[in-house]
């Protein structure tokens, strides 16, 4: 088959893809699973036809240069053609995943060229043309979906950083709109309340056992979407490698920041419920006559005492960077045996500046913590007590549409996540009067 016919066949496959997407857009719906499978099959077939077409074109061009008369690109049909046996070239599967683009910047340059008044359409973009907007036949008014390889780079970066609160949580993947978990309705550890009502008894021989039962509640995680929109200048587009690095870094850091801030401070309305806004947060009051913007060793001791014993080994101290100087002042006065008189000197059994730990648990500086003196400038938390649900990875799309920021499909990165603490409230301990939790903060010292 001639190269031109193969190119036409590949284009016909992509026309079918466009028609399937157009039908879905007309009905204002997503593709069905069957349609998605059909689209993927058509795209694979189109890619294979184009590969054969490129090979046929190269063979035809070579033949014309050496003066051969080849009626079509299937040279095996020509009895005068003597094929030369050689080893097949290995497939570059990494390049195939990128569909011919060397990196994200190379892809961006291709889209920029397609949108320029005197530019031309890079044929590699035909495989990513998405029906979008009123004029579905014009690529520049639709969207070019970014090849999966480039989107994956951003997703990897989101969880790779040591500053990611999301990576510290009890995380689950959500495949649908939401996911629900059954949890015990425990709010107290006293007898008869553990697991929401389970109770055991010591019994004598032949005694009847008193029955009990647990109670349950449900936690529903419904990922909420956040989005990053980045515009780039023509000057920046000139350097493909620099653009790839810039976009990946900017989008990753912004998404990571928004997710972390929501996990720490979120309101729960259209975003995760932050641990500092939850009903299970325990707030330790300041000391009598404690001066403003200070942190005392008594504050730290009392915060530690309110952490549930089962959570201590996972606990982390989150602080604002303004808190650092106060940690160096966490000295304990040396008193007499009766503890009634200061006999001189100071000890520090709380803060270890070399290991950067408080009572042996790590101290982590985060931007989301409040400034010194405000509530939540220092928080003790067991992040395994916080559940998160993530739907897919980073959804990346690219278009030069002038109204892209009106979601008419520039560079857009979207991510869906939700989260909240497992506990519904602080727990009454088995013995003692002070409640305990997995999240403790220090009240304001104004």
N, C-alpha and C positions, 0 to 999 in steps of 0.2 A: 504493500500500500504506500502511495506517495506521502511525503511529509505533510503536504497541504491537507490531504484527506484526514490524516491522523490529527492534525491541529483542529480541523473542523469537528471531528468526533469528540475531542476533548472539550471543545467549546459547547457542543450539544449537551454533554454531561452536566456542565456547569449551568446551562440554561435550565435544565431540570431542577437543579438545586435552587436556583433563583425562583422558579415557579412554586416549589414547595414552600419556601420561606414567604413568598408573596401571599399564598393562600392562608398561611397562619397569621400574617399581619392583617389581612383583610378581616379575619375573624377575631382579631385582637387577642391572640392566645399564643402560648409557647408551642414549640414543636412537640408532637406526641413521641413516645419512645420508638414507635415504628418509623415515624418520619425521621427521627434523629439517626436511626440505623440506616435508613435509605440514603440520607444525605452523606453520611460517612462513607458508605459504599460507593456512591457516585463520585465523591471527591477522590477516593483512592483510585477508582477506575480512570478518572480524568488525569490524575497525576501520572499513572502508568502510560496512558496514551500520549501524554506530552513528552514523557521520557523517550518513548519510541519515536515520536515525531522529531525530537531534537537529534536523535541518533540518525534517523533517516535523512534529515536535512544536512547533517555533517557529511554523510556518505555521498549524497547527491552533489554537494559542493566540492568535495574532494574529487569525485569522478569528473566533474566539469573542468577542474583545473588540470587534470592529466589527460583530458581529451576523450574520456570514455563515454560511450553512449549507453546510458543505463535507463531503460524504460520506466522502471519504478524502483523503490528502495528495497524491495525484496530481492536482493541480488542472487539469491539461490535459484530463482526462476530463470536466470540467464544461463544457458548452457555453456557460454564462453567464459563464465566467471569461475575462477579457481580460488575458493576461499583459503586463506592462510590460517592454519590452526595456531591458536595462542591461548594463554590462560586468561580467564575472564577477570576483569578488573573487580576488586572487592567493593562492595557497596559501602558508601559513607553514610551510615544510618544517622549519625548525629546531624549531618548536613540535611538529610531528608526531613528530620523533625523540624528543622528551621525553614524548610521549603526554599532553600537557595540563599537565604539571608545569612550574612556572617555574624551579625549581632543586632541588638535592638536599635542601635543608631543607624545601621545600614537600612533597616526596615523603615525607620522614621524618614530618612532621606528619600526613599522610594515614594512614600505617601506625600511628602512635601512636593516632590517633582510632579506627581499626578495632579496636585491641586494648583500648580502654577499656571498662569494664563498661557505661557509658551512651552509648558512642560509636556511630557509624554508619559503614558501609563506604562509602568514596569510590568511586564507579563507575569512576574512572580506574584503580583498582588491579585491576580485573577482568582487564585485559590482561596482568598480570604474576603472576597467582596461579599458584603452583607446587605440584604435588602433593608433599607432604612429610609424613612421619609417618603414624600409623595412621589418623587421620581426615582423609582427603583432601578432604572436602567442606567443611571449616571453614577459611576463609582464615587466621584468626588462629593456627591450629595448623600451618599450612604456611609457605611462604616467599614473599615478594614479591621478585621479581628486580628489581634496580635498572635503570632504562632505560639503554641503552648510552651515551647522551650523558654521563651523570654518571660512569660508570666511565672513559670516555675522558679526562676531566679529570685523574684521578689518574694514569693512565698517562703522559700528557704531562709531568706534574710530575716523575715519577721520573727522566727523562732530561734534564730541562732544567737542572738545577743544575750548577754548575761543580765541585761537590765529589763528583760521582758517579764512583766508580771503574769501575762497570759501563760507563759511556759511553766510558771510555778503552780498554777491552779490544777484542780481535778478536771481535766479536759475531755470532752466527748465530741464526736462528729455527728452532725445533724444532717440527715439526707433529705428530709422533708421540710415542711414549714416549721415544725416544732418537735420537741421530744419531751416526754413526761417521765418522771422518776417517782417511785414509791419510796417514802422515807418514814421512819418512825416519828411519832408525834410527841416525843419525849421533851419535856420542859423542866423536869426535876429528876434528881438521882436518889430521892428518898425512897424508902421501902414502899412498894406498890405503885411507883411511878416510872420505874425504869422501863425503857422500851414502850412507854405510853400505857403501862398497866400490867406488865408481866411481874409475877411475884412467886418466889419459891419459899418452901417451908421445910424445917427440920421435923421429921415425923417419927413416931414410934411404930413398932411392928403392927401391921394390920390397920393402922389409922387411915381414914379417908383423906385423900389429897384435895385440898381446896383449889378450885380451878381459877385461872386468870387468863387474860388475853391481851395481846398488844393492840395498840391503835396506830393508825397510819394517816399520813397526809400525802399530798402530791405536790411535786415541784415541777413546773413546766418551764422549759427553756425554749424561747422563740427568738432565733437570731435576728438582730436588728442591723440594718445596713448603714454603713458609713462610706463616704466616697471622697476621693482626692482627685482634683482636676488640675492638670498642669498644662500651661501654654508655653511653647518654646519659640524663640526668635529664629529668623533665618540665619543669623550669625552663629548661633549655637548649633544649628543643624549642619553646619559645614563640617563639623568634626564628629563623625559617627561614633567613635569609641568614647569620646568625652560625653556625648549625649546619653549613651547607654548607662554609663556609670552614674551620671547626674540623676537621671530619671529613676533608676533603681534605688539609689540611696535616698533621694527625696521622698519618694512614695513609701518606701519601707519605713523610714523613720517617722513620717507623719502618721501612718496607720498604727504603728507600734505605740506612738505617744497617745493617740486618741483612745486606743483600747486600754492602755495602762491607766490613763486618767479616769476612764469610766469604771474600771474594776476597783479603783481606790475611792473615787468621789461620785460615781454615777448616780443619777436620780431614780433610775428604774423606769422612767417615762421615755420610750423610744430609744433606750440605751440600757446597758447592764445596770443592775442595782449595786452601787459601790459598797464596799465593806464598811466604810465610815458613815454611810447613810442607812445601814440596816438596823433592824430591831434587835439583833443579837449583839450589837456593839456595847461594850461596857466602858463607861467614862469614869476615870479615877479623878476625884476632886483634888484641887490644889491644897497645900498645907495652909494652916492658919497663919496669916501675916506673911505669906510667901510673896516675895517681891515680883514685879512684873517681868515677863520674858526670862524667867529662870527655870532651871530644872534641878531638882534636889535628889539626893540619894533616896530619900523617903518616897519620892514619886516613883522611882524605878522599882523599889522593893514592892510597893503596893500594886504596881502594874503586873509584876511577875506573879504575885500571889493570886491574881484574878484569872490567870491563864489556866485552862483546864489541864490537869496533869497529863492526860493522854496526848495533848498537843504540844507539850513543851519541847520535845525533841525535833519538831518541825518548825518551831517558832523562829521568826525573824523580826528584828527591830527596824522599822522604816522611819527615816528621819529626813527633815529638810536640811540642806547644807548649813543653814544658820544655826543649827543645833550643835554642830561640832565643838565650838568653844565651851559650851555648857557641860559637855561630857568630861572635859579635862578638869572640871571643878567638882566632880563627884567624889569628894573626899569624906571619909568617916573620921570624926573626932575620936581621939584616944582618951578614954575616961578611966576613972578608978574602977575597982571591982564592983562597987555598988552601982556604977553607972550614973552617979549623981554629980560628978565633978570632972571637968576637963583637966587632965594632968599634963597636957601638952602633946603636940605631934599629931600627925594625920596618917591614916591608912587608906588604901583604895583596893577593896576587894570586889568592886563592881565593874569598873571600866578598865579594859585591857587595850591600851592604844596600839600596841604592837600587833595583836591579833584582830583588833577592831571588833571586839565582842563586849556585850553587856551580859553579865552573869553567864558567860560561855556561849551565848547565842549571837550570831552574826548581826552586824549593823550594816544596813544598806541605805545609801542616800538615793532618794528619788525626787524628781521635780514636782510630783503630784502632792507631796506632803505640804501642809500649811507652814507659813513662816513662823519663826520663834515667838512663843507667847500665845499663839492661837491654838484652838483645839485641833488635833490631828497633826501637830508639828512632830510628834513622835507617836508611833503606833506599834504595838506588839501584835503580830498576826501569824496564824498557821494557815498558809495559803492552800493547803490541801482541804481545808474546810470551805473553800470557795469553788463552786461548780461553774464551768463554762461550757458552752456549746458553740461549735464553729461549723458553718455550712460551706463546704468546699474550700478552695483557696482564694487567692486574690483574682477577681474577675477583671481582666484588663482589656480595654477597648481603645481604639485610636481613630480619630476622624478629623477632618479639617472643616466640618460643618460650622457655619457661623453661629448657630444657636445650639451648640453642643451643651452649654451649661443649662439649657432648658430640657436636657435629657433627650434631645433629638439626635443624638449621636452624630489639635489638641490631644491629649492623653488622659484617659480616665481610669482610675483604679477603684474598685468597689470590694468591700469585705463585709461579711455578715457574722456577727458574734453576739452572744448574750451570756449573762452570768449573774449569780447571786450567791450568798452564803448558804451552806447546807442547813445551818441552825435557823430556826424561826424566832428564837428568843434566847436570852441568857439562861443558863441552867442553875437551878437550886442544887447545891451540893448535898451529898449524902449526910455529911456532918459539917456544921458551920452555918453561918448566916450570910456570908458574902457570896453573891452569885458568881458564876464562872462562865467563860466563853472562849472562843478561838480568836476573838478580835477585841483588843483593849486599847483605848487611847487615853491621853492625858488632857483633862479639861483646860480651858483657857486660863492663862495667868496674866490678866490685863492690869 
